[in-house]
Every structure is written in C-alpha cells, then in structure tokens.
Amino acid sequence: MEKAKVKSILFIITYAVLLFFAVYKWPHLKALVFALLGLIMPFLMGACLAFILSIPMNFIENCFFRSSRFVFLQKWKRPISLLLTICFVLCILWFVMGLLVPEIGKTAEKIVNSIPQYAKNLQKLLDENSHILSVVQTYFEEMNIQDLQESVTKYVRNTFPQVFTSTVNVLSAVVQGVFNFLVCIIFAIYLLFAKEKLGIQCKKLLYAFLPVKAADRFIEISILTHKIFSNFLTGQCLEAVILGAMFFVAMSLFRMPYALLIGVVIAVTALIPIFGAFIGCFLGAFLILMIDPMQAFMFLLLFLALQQIEGNIIYPKVVGGSVGLPSIWVLMAVTIGGNVMGVAGMLIFIPLASVLYALIKNAAHERLTNRGIKEEKWRKNT
C-alpha cells in the first residue's frame, strides 16, 4: 500500500508539473506540435488513404477470393484486390473529370465569346455617362507623369525581391508537395499489404508495456473506432450517390441542361457532410445560368426542395444510422468540426463523436446497472 501511495503521489506531482509547463509554454508547445505534425503528415495522409482503400479492397477479397480453392489466387489475392481497387478509384476520377473538364471548357468559351458583347455594353454605358469619362481624363491630364513613373519604378524595385522570394517558396512547396504525395502513396500501399502483420505487432507492444485490462480496453476501442469510421465512410458514399441520382432524375424530368454532369458534381461534393451539396448547387447554377437564367432559378428551387428531403430524411437515416449517432449530434459534430479543422473536420468529427457517444452510452449503462437503478426510473417524464 505504501508503495502504491508513493507511485500515486509521484504521478500526481509529475502530471501537475507537466500541465503547468504546457500552459506556461503553450506557444512553444503549439509550435513544436505543428512542426512534428508537418514531419509526419505524409504518413498520416498515407494511413488515411490506406484506410479508405481498405474498404473496397476488403470487399473484393471477401467476395471473390474467400471461397477460392486455387492456391495461386489465395497467394495473390491481396495484390489483385489492391490493383482492382486502385483501378476502380482511377476510373471514377476519370469519369468525373471527363464530364467536368469539357463542360468547364465550353462554359469558359461561351464567356470569352461574350466579351465583345460585354465590351459593347460597357462602351454604351460610358457614352451614356460621358461626364464620368471627362472627369477621369481631366484627372490623368493633371497628374504629373514623371512622378507617376518614379512611383511605379520605386514600387517595382521594392517588390521584386519579395516576388522572387515568393516564387522560390512556391516552387519549393510544389516540390515538397510532390515528394509528400509519393511518400503518402508508397506508405499507403505498404500498410495495405502488411496490415495484418502490423496489427499483430501493435497488439504485441500493447500487451508488453500495458496492463492486460488496459490493453484489452484499448483494442476494444480501436475495433469500435475502425467499425464506426468504416460505416461512416460507406454511409457517406451511399448518401452522395442517392443525392446525385435524385438530382439527375429530377433535372431530367424537368428537362434541365447538364442533368448528368450536375448530378455527378453534386454527388462528389456531397461527400463533404451537410454543406458539400451547396458547393455543387453553386457550380450547377452557374453552368445553367450561362444557358438560361430562368432555368437556373428553377434549379435553385429544385435544390432547396431536394435539400430538405436529403437533410431531414436521407442524411440522418443513412449516415447517422450507419454510425449510430442521433441527428442532432451529427449536426453538432459537423459544425464543430468545420470550425476547428475545416472540411477535414467535418469528415472526421462525425465518427469521432459517434465513438465518444458509444463509449459514454456504454459507460452510463454499466454504471446504472452497477448502482441498481432500473430503466423506468430514468425513463419516466418529470
């Protein structure tokens, strides 16, 4: 007992000292954390990519290779499944880009072709307001041209070193980004090939350095987290496909242009929880506006109607149900995650909130059972 008390006291003192220095030196600690994150970011991104690719890869392995009796297929099931998964992802990207790029090019061409008409309208506006042009012309006539030249020369001389430095920094960032992307891809492929081996190694370390109960609890939470994140990603993709199909069918019925393109765009942007569909709405309205402003207005009305169905029925049932999180907590998790980490926070905070919700729910149920409090006690209305 004396030894246990001494350990507890030492632990409390150490924790208090570390907490004090963390608060006192918070700016330095924050800079250190961000520096470490910058170093390991390619590996974190690789782990996220491996997790995303593991879902379709596991599906392919379970569907096509589980019951196979051929030794050759069992030996090569992981490389074949990974190759098929990468091909599937690349095909989706090729399909989306094949729809987007030509239509964006056509829209840009229409805008360029409309420039002469815009110029004529601007000239007409200037002719109708010639007094404004005369005031501007008088201002430039009264301006000292030599002083203006000296000011421009001084500005260029002062900003050129900054422009050169910025250019070098941009090129360095591009090279670093390409390198990090390659590291991310290689690390993700390695994780996918050796995930079972890495899992065994992690469990071995946990049981070697932690108490058995703590290691069991950690593994239990890890399994729960993996399950919830997988269900969330699957539900998010399913919800995006449903929403894109709804827009394609509705726009086809109302004979609106770009039905397939806008359906695909909204399906892709809907991968961002709750707010992503509004990005697709803006892009779709812009494309339709270049053809018919009235139809663009009708598209906005259609979007508001379908968004109500998606936000109130589809999303809470599909995504909220897939992670076991009530609708109100889904909305709160998306809002907090967006404010903290932007788009990435919207994607991460829903499954994180679901994990926390499940842990608190199980802990509360366990405590109520241990205390002998019956269900009717806390279910009855006050």
C-alpha positions as CSV (number, residue, x, y, z in Angstrom):
1,M,0.0,0.0,0.0
2,E,2.8,2.4,0.9
3,K,4.5,1.8,-2.5
4,A,1.2,2.3,-4.3
5,K,0.6,5.6,-2.5
6,V,4.1,6.8,-3.3
7,K,3.5,6.0,-7.0
8,S,0.2,7.8,-7.0
9,I,1.7,10.9,-5.4
10,L,4.6,10.9,-7.8
11,F,2.2,10.5,-10.7
12,I,0.0,13.5,-9.5
13,I,3.1,15.7,-9.0
14,T,4.5,14.8,-12.4
15,Y,1.1,15.4,-14.1
16,A,0.8,18.8,-12.3
17,V,4.3,19.9,-13.3
18,L,3.8,18.9,-17.0
19,L,0.4,20.6,-17.1
20,F,1.9,23.8,-15.6
21,F,4.7,23.9,-18.2
22,A,2.2,23.1,-21.0
23,V,0.1,26.1,-20.1
24,Y,3.0,28.4,-19.3
25,K,4.9,27.5,-22.5
26,W,1.8,27.0,-24.7
27,P,3.0,29.0,-27.7
28,H,6.3,27.0,-27.9
29,L,4.4,23.7,-27.3
30,K,2.0,24.6,-30.1
31,A,4.8,25.4,-32.5
32,L,6.5,22.1,-31.6
33,V,3.3,20.1,-32.1
34,F,2.7,21.7,-35.6
35,A,6.4,21.0,-36.5
36,L,6.0,17.4,-35.6
37,L,2.7,17.2,-37.5
38,G,4.5,18.6,-40.5
39,L,7.1,15.9,-40.3
40,I,4.7,13.0,-40.0
41,M,1.9,14.5,-42.2
42,P,2.8,12.3,-45.3
43,F,2.5,9.2,-43.1
44,L,-0.8,10.4,-41.6
45,M,-2.2,11.0,-45.0
46,G,-0.9,7.6,-46.2
47,A,-2.7,6.0,-43.3
48,C,-5.9,7.8,-44.1
49,L,-5.6,6.8,-47.8
50,A,-4.9,3.2,-46.8
51,F,-8.0,3.2,-44.5
52,I,-10.2,4.5,-47.4
53,L,-8.8,2.0,-49.9
54,S,-9.1,-0.9,-47.4
55,I,-12.9,-0.8,-47.5
56,P,-13.3,-1.7,-51.2
57,M,-10.2,-3.9,-51.1
58,N,-11.7,-6.0,-48.2
59,F,-15.0,-6.2,-50.1
60,I,-13.3,-7.5,-53.2
61,E,-11.3,-10.0,-51.2
62,N,-14.3,-11.3,-49.3
63,C,-16.5,-11.6,-52.4
64,F,-14.1,-13.1,-54.9
65,F,-11.3,-14.8,-53.0
66,R,-12.8,-16.2,-49.8
67,S,-14.2,-19.4,-51.3
68,S,-11.5,-19.8,-53.9
69,R,-9.7,-23.2,-53.7
70,F,-6.8,-22.2,-56.0
71,V,-3.6,-21.7,-54.1
72,F,-2.4,-19.2,-56.7
73,L,-5.4,-17.0,-56.2
74,Q,-5.1,-17.2,-52.4
75,K,-1.5,-16.2,-52.6
76,W,-2.1,-13.3,-54.9
77,K,-5.5,-12.1,-53.6
78,R,-4.1,-9.1,-51.8
79,P,-2.1,-7.6,-54.9
80,I,-5.0,-8.4,-57.2
81,S,-7.6,-6.8,-54.9
82,L,-5.4,-3.7,-54.3
83,L,-4.9,-3.4,-58.1
84,L,-8.6,-3.7,-58.8
85,T,-9.3,-1.1,-56.0
86,I,-6.9,1.4,-57.5
87,C,-8.3,0.8,-61.0
88,F,-11.8,1.4,-59.6
89,V,-10.8,4.7,-58.0
90,L,-9.0,5.9,-61.1
91,C,-12.0,5.0,-63.3
92,I,-14.2,7.1,-61.0
93,L,-11.8,10.1,-61.2
94,W,-11.5,9.7,-65.0
95,F,-15.3,9.6,-65.3
96,V,-15.8,12.7,-63.1
97,M,-13.0,14.7,-64.8
98,G,-14.2,13.6,-68.2
99,L,-17.6,15.1,-67.5
100,L,-16.3,18.3,-65.7
101,V,-13.4,19.4,-67.9
102,P,-15.2,19.6,-71.3
103,E,-18.2,21.4,-69.8
104,I,-16.0,23.9,-67.9
105,G,-14.1,24.5,-71.2
106,K,-17.4,25.1,-73.0
107,T,-18.5,27.5,-70.4
108,A,-15.2,29.4,-70.5
109,E,-15.5,29.5,-74.3
110,K,-19.0,31.0,-74.0
111,I,-17.7,33.6,-71.6
112,V,-14.9,34.5,-73.9
113,N,-17.3,34.7,-76.9
114,S,-19.5,37.0,-74.8
115,I,-16.7,39.5,-74.2
116,P,-17.4,41.6,-77.4
117,Q,-21.0,42.0,-76.3
118,Y,-19.9,43.0,-72.8
119,A,-17.5,45.5,-74.3
120,K,-20.3,47.0,-76.4
121,N,-22.4,47.3,-73.3
122,L,-19.6,48.9,-71.4
123,Q,-19.0,51.4,-74.3
124,K,-22.7,52.2,-74.4
125,L,-22.7,52.8,-70.6
126,L,-19.6,55.1,-71.0
127,D,-21.3,57.0,-73.8
128,E,-24.4,57.5,-71.7
129,N,-22.2,58.7,-68.8
130,S,-19.6,60.7,-70.7
131,H,-19.2,63.2,-67.8
132,I,-17.5,60.4,-65.8
133,L,-15.1,59.8,-68.6
134,S,-14.3,63.5,-68.8
135,V,-13.6,63.7,-65.1
136,V,-11.2,60.7,-65.3
137,Q,-9.5,62.2,-68.3
138,T,-9.0,65.5,-66.5
139,Y,-7.5,63.7,-63.5
140,F,-4.9,62.0,-65.7
141,E,-4.1,65.2,-67.5
142,E,-3.4,67.0,-64.2
143,M,-1.3,64.1,-62.9
144,N,2.5,64.5,-63.1
145,I,3.6,61.7,-65.4
146,Q,7.2,61.9,-64.1
147,D,6.1,61.4,-60.5
148,L,3.9,58.5,-61.5
149,Q,6.8,56.8,-63.3
150,E,9.1,57.3,-60.3
151,S,6.5,55.9,-58.0
152,V,6.0,52.8,-60.3
153,T,9.7,52.3,-60.6
154,K,10.2,52.5,-56.9
155,Y,7.4,50.1,-56.2
156,V,8.8,47.5,-58.7
157,R,12.3,47.9,-57.3
158,N,11.0,47.3,-53.7
159,T,8.6,44.4,-54.6
160,F,10.9,42.5,-57.0
161,P,12.9,40.7,-54.2
162,Q,9.6,39.8,-52.5
163,V,8.2,38.4,-55.7
164,F,11.4,36.4,-56.3
165,T,11.4,35.0,-52.8
166,S,7.7,34.1,-53.1
167,T,8.3,32.4,-56.4
168,V,11.1,30.3,-54.9
169,N,8.9,29.4,-51.9
170,V,6.1,28.4,-54.2
171,L,8.4,26.2,-56.2
172,S,9.8,24.6,-53.1
173,A,6.3,24.0,-51.8
174,V,5.3,22.3,-55.1
175,V,8.4,20.1,-55.0
176,Q,7.8,19.2,-51.3
177,G,4.1,18.5,-52.1
178,V,5.0,16.1,-54.9
179,F,7.5,14.3,-52.6
180,N,5.0,14.1,-49.8
181,F,2.4,12.7,-52.2
182,L,4.7,10.0,-53.4
183,V,5.6,9.1,-49.8
184,C,1.9,9.0,-49.0
185,I,1.1,6.6,-51.8
186,I,4.0,4.3,-51.0
187,F,3.2,4.3,-47.3
188,A,-0.5,3.5,-48.0
189,I,0.4,0.6,-50.3
190,Y,2.8,-0.8,-47.7
191,L,0.1,-0.5,-45.0
192,L,-2.4,-2.3,-47.1
193,F,0.0,-5.2,-47.9
194,A,1.1,-5.6,-44.3
195,K,-1.9,-4.6,-42.3
196,E,-2.4,-8.0,-40.5
197,K,1.3,-8.2,-39.6
198,L,1.3,-4.6,-38.3
199,G,-1.9,-5.3,-36.3
200,I,-0.2,-8.3,-34.6
201,Q,2.9,-6.2,-33.8
202,C,0.8,-3.4,-32.3
203,K,-1.1,-5.9,-30.1
204,K,2.3,-7.4,-29.0
205,L,3.6,-4.0,-27.9
206,L,0.3,-3.2,-26.1
207,Y,0.4,-6.4,-24.1
208,A,4.1,-6.0,-23.4
209,F,4.0,-2.5,-22.0
210,L,0.4,-2.0,-20.6
211,P,-1.6,-3.9,-18.1
212,V,-3.8,-6.6,-19.6
213,K,-7.0,-4.9,-18.8
214,A,-5.8,-1.6,-20.3
215,A,-4.5,-3.3,-23.5
216,D,-7.9,-5.2,-23.8
217,R,-9.7,-1.9,-23.4
218,F,-7.5,-0.1,-25.9
219,I,-8.0,-2.9,-28.5
220,E,-11.8,-2.8,-27.9
221,I,-11.9,0.9,-28.5
222,S,-9.8,0.6,-31.6
223,I,-12.1,-2.1,-33.1
224,L,-15.1,0.1,-32.3
225,T,-13.4,3.1,-33.9
226,H,-12.5,1.2,-37.0
227,K,-16.0,-0.1,-37.4
228,I,-17.7,3.3,-37.0
229,F,-15.3,5.0,-39.4
230,S,-15.8,2.3,-42.0
231,N,-19.6,2.5,-41.6
232,F,-19.4,6.3,-41.8
233,L,-17.4,6.3,-45.0
234,T,-19.7,3.7,-46.6
235,G,-22.8,5.7,-45.5
236,Q,-21.4,9.0,-46.7
237,C,-20.7,7.5,-50.2
238,L,-24.1,5.9,-50.3
239,E,-25.8,9.2,-49.4
240,A,-23.8,11.0,-52.1
241,V,-24.9,8.5,-54.7
242,I,-28.5,8.8,-53.7
243,L,-28.4,12.6,-53.7
244,G,-26.7,12.7,-57.1
245,A,-29.3,10.2,-58.6
246,M,-32.1,12.3,-57.2
247,F,-30.8,15.4,-58.9
248,F,-30.2,13.6,-62.2
249,V,-33.8,12.1,-62.3
250,A,-35.5,15.4,-61.2
251,M,-33.5,17.5,-63.7
252,S,-34.2,15.0,-66.5
253,L,-37.9,15.2,-65.7
254,F,-37.9,19.0,-65.9
255,R,-35.7,18.9,-69.0
256,M,-32.9,21.0,-67.4
257,P,-29.5,21.1,-69.1
258,Y,-26.4,19.3,-67.7
259,A,-28.5,16.8,-65.8
260,L,-25.9,14.1,-65.7
261,L,-23.0,16.5,-65.1
262,I,-24.6,18.3,-62.3
263,G,-25.8,15.1,-60.7
264,V,-22.2,13.8,-60.7
265,V,-20.9,17.1,-59.4
266,I,-23.4,17.2,-56.5
267,A,-22.6,13.5,-55.7
268,V,-18.9,14.3,-55.5
269,T,-19.3,17.5,-53.4
270,A,-21.9,15.8,-51.2
271,L,-19.0,13.7,-49.7
272,I,-18.5,16.8,-47.6
273,P,-21.1,16.4,-44.9
274,I,-24.2,18.6,-44.9
275,F,-22.5,21.7,-46.6
276,G,-20.9,20.0,-49.6
277,A,-24.1,19.9,-51.6
278,F,-24.3,23.7,-51.5
279,I,-21.0,23.8,-53.4
280,G,-22.4,21.6,-56.1
281,C,-25.5,23.8,-56.2
282,F,-23.4,26.9,-56.8
283,L,-21.5,25.1,-59.7
284,G,-24.7,23.8,-61.2
285,A,-26.5,27.1,-61.0
286,F,-23.5,28.8,-62.7
287,L,-23.5,26.3,-65.6
288,I,-27.2,26.6,-66.2
289,L,-27.1,30.4,-65.9
290,M,-24.8,30.6,-68.9
291,I,-27.7,29.0,-70.9
292,D,-30.9,30.1,-69.4
293,P,-31.2,32.3,-66.3
294,M,-34.8,31.2,-65.7
295,Q,-33.9,27.6,-65.6
296,A,-31.1,28.5,-63.2
297,F,-33.7,30.0,-60.9
298,M,-35.8,26.8,-61.2
299,F,-32.7,24.8,-60.4
300,L,-32.3,26.7,-57.2
301,L,-35.9,26.0,-56.2
302,L,-35.4,22.3,-57.1
303,F,-32.2,22.2,-55.0
304,L,-34.0,23.7,-52.0
305,A,-36.7,21.1,-52.2
306,L,-34.3,18.1,-52.6
307,Q,-32.0,19.5,-50.0
308,Q,-34.9,19.5,-47.4
309,I,-35.5,15.8,-48.2
310,E,-31.8,15.0,-48.1
311,G,-31.1,16.9,-44.9
312,N,-34.1,15.8,-42.9
313,I,-34.6,12.2,-44.1
314,I,-31.8,10.7,-46.1
315,Y,-28.7,12.1,-44.3
316,P,-29.7,11.4,-40.7
317,K,-31.0,7.9,-41.6
318,V,-28.2,6.8,-43.9
319,V,-25.1,8.5,-42.3
320,G,-26.4,9.0,-38.7
321,G,-27.8,5.4,-38.7
322,S,-24.6,4.0,-40.1
323,V,-22.5,5.4,-37.2
324,G,-25.3,5.1,-34.5
325,L,-25.4,8.8,-33.9
326,P,-28.6,10.8,-33.4
327,S,-29.3,13.6,-36.0
328,I,-28.8,16.4,-33.5
329,W,-25.3,15.2,-32.6
330,V,-24.5,14.7,-36.3
331,L,-25.3,18.4,-36.9
332,M,-23.3,19.5,-33.9
333,A,-20.3,17.4,-34.8
334,V,-20.3,18.8,-38.4
335,T,-20.5,22.4,-37.1
336,I,-17.7,22.0,-34.5
337,G,-15.5,20.0,-36.9
338,G,-15.9,22.6,-39.6
339,N,-15.0,25.5,-37.2
340,V,-11.9,23.6,-35.9
341,M,-10.4,21.9,-38.9
342,G,-12.5,23.0,-41.9
343,V,-13.6,20.3,-44.4
344,A,-11.4,17.7,-42.9
345,G,-13.0,18.4,-39.5
346,M,-16.5,17.8,-41.0
347,L,-15.4,14.4,-42.2
348,I,-13.6,13.3,-39.0
349,F,-15.7,14.7,-36.2
350,I,-18.9,12.7,-37.0
351,P,-17.3,9.3,-36.5
352,L,-15.2,10.7,-33.6
353,A,-18.4,11.9,-32.0
354,S,-20.0,8.6,-32.6
355,V,-17.2,6.8,-30.9
356,L,-17.4,9.1,-27.9
357,Y,-21.2,8.7,-27.9
358,A,-20.9,4.9,-27.9
359,L,-18.3,4.9,-25.1
360,I,-20.3,7.3,-22.9
361,K,-23.5,5.3,-23.6
362,N,-21.9,2.0,-22.6
363,A,-20.3,3.5,-19.5
364,A,-23.5,5.1,-18.4
365,H,-25.4,1.8,-18.9
366,E,-22.8,-0.1,-16.9
367,R,-22.9,2.4,-14.0
368,L,-26.7,2.3,-13.9
369,T,-26.6,-1.5,-13.8
370,N,-24.0,-1.5,-11.0
371,R,-25.9,1.0,-9.0
372,G,-29.1,-1.0,-9.4
373,I,-31.1,1.9,-11.0
374,K,-34.0,0.4,-13.0
375,E,-34.8,1.7,-16.5
376,E,-38.3,3.1,-15.6
377,K,-36.6,5.3,-13.0
378,W,-34.8,7.4,-15.7
379,R,-37.3,6.9,-18.5
380,K,-40.3,8.4,-16.7
381,N,-41.1,12.1,-17.5
382,T,-40.7,14.6,-14.7
